[in-house]
Amino acid sequence: MTTRFQDRADAGRMLAAKLMKYANLHDALVLALPRGGVPVGYEVAKILQIPLDVLIVRKLGVPGHDELAMGAIASGGARVLNRSVIESLRIPPDSIEMVEKRESLELMRREAAYRGNRQPLAVHDKVVILVDDGVATGSTMRVAISALRQQNARKIVVATPVAPPTVRWEMEVLVDDFVAVLMPTDFYGVGQWYEDFNQVDDDTVYEILRMGQKLKPAEAL
């Protein structure tokens, strides 16, 4: 069996070692997908000496079948709709609007819980390293990528400790760079590649971001 990570911090340090070409860039930042991606992203940001923030994605579930996504929204006002699902199920616009309003409120709640009164970092014309603790299907990451495209990020890098090879093939055509530490063929879930995969709470995310937004390239210190 391929080596497992001790925890998310260990995974972040190993991931950062593969991202050193982005170290100390003045126009770069790490955006982590909460909650699990934040401890990983912090280690990456700390080693690369670039700022850390979050990019929150909320699925728009089909009314009555919440597990089925008809779209998603993300930090910064990005919105992606799955037209094939909407058309095949004949979901009316007012139903989409109702779900979007509900998820927008939850997105704003999480923004406040994670950032407090800190403003989100601007991504326009920046090199953005998108980090999660693992990528299983890539659906959340694809929405995050779309959000960054809409906000005119100059370069998008997807970075994760572990993902199946199929995800790499899908991601490489969507982004400028894809980096993973492990790409096992026997992938059944992200948690199987961690010794410690405990849940990350909102308070922990807040504290990590408070530290992460203070990070700067070494030359700027």
N, C-alpha and C positions, 0 to 999 in steps of 0.2 A: 504493500500500500504506500502511496506517496505520502511524504511527510506532512503532518498537520501543523497548523499554527497554534501556539500556546493560547493566544487571545487576540483581540482586535488590535491592541497596541503592537504586539509582535508582528502581526500581519502588515500593519502600516509601515513599520520599519523595513520589512523585507520589500514591500512595494516601493518605498522611497528609493531604495538602492537601484531600482530599475528606471527611475525617473530623474536621475541626477543631471541630465542635460537641460532640465528646466530650473535648476537651482539658481537662486539669486536674480531671477528675471524681474525687472521692475514693472513689467506689464503683464504679469502672470498672477493667478490666484487659484486656490483649491476650493471647489464647491462640493460639499459632501451631501449625500442623500441621507436624511435622518430616518430612524435614529441610528441604526447600526453603522452607517458609513461615517459618522462623525468622529468616533475615536480613531478609526483608521485614517481619516482625512487629516486629523490633527497631527499624527506622527509624520505623515507625508509633508504637511505644511511646515512643521517645525524643522525637519531635516533639510528641506529645500529652501527654507527661510523666505516663504511667501505667505500672504494672508490667507485666512480660512473663513469661509462662510457656508451657509446651507442653501440648497435648492430643494424646495418642498414640492412634491408631486401628489396630487389627490386624484384618485380614479373616479370617474363618473359612472356609477353602476346603473344598469337598466332597472327601472322601477319594478319591484317584486322579484328581481333576480340580481341582487347587488353584486354577486361575484362576477357577472358578465359585464365587461367594460364597453360602454358606448362612446367613451372618450376620456379625457383627462384634462386637468388644469395644473398649472405650475406657478411658482413664484415669478413675479414680474408681469403677471397678466396673460401668460401664454395659455392657449386653449387649442386642444387637438380633438377632433371628433372622428369616430369610426363610422363613416358613412354607410358601409356595407351592413353593419349591425342595425343602425338607425332605420335604414330603408327596408331591410328584410323583416324587421319587427314592427314597422310602421309606427315608430315612436313620434308622437306629436311634439312640435316645438315647445309648447308650454310645459311638458313633462321634462324635457331637457333643461329648460330654464329653472324649473323647481329644484332639480338635483344639483345643478350648477350653483345656485344660490346657497344651498345647504353646504356643499363642499367648499365653497368660497369662504363661508364663515369659519369652517374648521381650519382651512388654510391660514386665515388671518389669525385665528386663535393660536395656532402653532408658531406663526411668525412672531407674535408677541411673546409667547412662552420661551422661545429659543433666543430671541434677540433682545427682548426688553425694549429700551428706547434707542438701541443702536440701529443705524440705517444699514440696509443691505449694500453690499459692495457692488459697484458698477461693473458690468461685464462687457460693455461696448468697446470693441477694438482690443480686447484682452485675450491672452492665452489662458483658457480655462481648463483646469484638470478636474474632471468629474470623477468622484470617488464613491464607491459603495463597498460594503464588506464582502460582497459576492454578487455575481450576476447569474441568475438561474435561467430566466426566459428572455430577459432584455426589454420587457415591455415598459417598465418604469424608466429605464435608462433612455429608451427611444423618445419618450415624452420630454425628459430632461434635455435631450439633444435638440428637439424641436423648439423648446423654450429658449435655449441659448442662440439658436439660429435667428429666432424672431427678435432677440435683443442684440443681434449683430456682433456676437463674439467673433474675434478674428481667427482663432484656432481652438478647436475642441479636442481634448485628449480624454478618453475613457480609461480609467485606471482602477483595477480591482485585484484583490488577492487571489480570487479563484473564480473561474467560469468554465463551462464546457466548451470544447472546440467550436461547436456550432455557433455559439454566441460571438466568438471572435470573427468568424466569417461574416456574420450579419453586421457587426459593428464596424468592421474595417471599411465598408463602403459608405458609412454614414458620417465618420469622423476623420480627423487628420492623423490621429495616432491612437492605437489601442495597446494597452500594457496590462499583462496579468502575470502573477507569480506562478500559479498553478493552472493548468488546463487539462484536468483529468478526463479521460473518456468514460470512466465509471462514476460520473457525477449524478447524484440523486438528490442533492440539496446542499445549500450553503453551510448549514450547521455541522455537517459531517466532517468538515475540514478544519474544525476548531476544537481544541480541548475545552476551552471555556467560551461558551456562546450565550452567556446570560443576557437578558434584555437590558437595553440602555434606557434610562428614564429621562423625562424632560429636564429635570434639574441638572443632570449630568451633561446633557447637550448644551444647556445654557452656560455652564461653567467652562466647558471646553471651548465654546465659541468666544466667550469673553477673553480667554487667553489667545485664541487663534487669530482674532482680528488685530491683535497688537504685533503680530509677526511681520517683519519687513526684510527685504533683501539686505544682506550683510553690509553692503556699501552705504546703505541709507541709515544705518544705526548711528 
